[in-house]
Amino acid sequence: MENELKATIALILIAFVIGAYTYAMLPAQVADHWDLSGAANGYGSAAFGAFFFPALMVLLLAIFLIIPVIDPLRANIETFRGYYYGFVLVVTGFFFIVFLQAILWNLGTMVSFTLTLPILLGCLFFYAGILVGKTKRNFFIGVRTPWTLANDKVWDRTNKLGAKVFKALGIIFILSVLLPAYSIAIIAGLVVAAAVGLILYSYVEFARLTKKTWKRRRKRKTSQEEA
């Protein structure tokens, strides 16, 4: 078993231990949702607060473990297996920290999510950039559009660009903590812009390569007819 998976499982077990230990300390109604200003605006049971995130982490791990098995192009996933399980650990770590912050909030130590979430998302996106840059064509991981899935060259070029974009977004998200009133808007706007931009780029690359291939075939056909 990869070290990243061992660390992921350890984090999940620690989360369950923390949930079980703090369950009796939590109020009957715990804050479980926060608005854009960082104020709590949703509440649930103590059991939900103590065990929702650990259970979610188990579910996500199960999904991540299934993906390499069911993907028709799973042989390609094997080529970046280490980075993939590194991403699993980063995602688990993301939710582990969110879980800890929620527990601490409900125990009286209230640190605003507007301060921590941009940093956590920044780290997540930066590592996603590392992962995307290592991917080979598959149906679950990377920048997947009809055009990247149809052509290895389009996949490689789009995901290489995606790697740079995600890393840049990660850095910007971390820096956005300096503007807490606008950080969520900055993150949302840039994610949409990046998604649209990468989709358009993959289409343009596919069209360009298809046109180039068509011209080459037409030229070859013309040469054969002249011969």
Secondary structure by P-SEA (a helix, b strand, c coil): ccaaaaaaaaaaaaaaaaaaaacccccccccccccccccccccccccccccaaaaaaaaaaaaaaaccccccaaaaaaaaaaaaaaaaaaaaaaaaaaaaaaaaaaacccccccccaaaaaaaaaaaaaaaaaacccccccccccaaaaacaaaaaaaaaaaaaaaaaaaaaaaacccccccaaaaaaaaaaaaaaaaaaaaaaaaaaaaaaaaaaaaaaaaaaaac
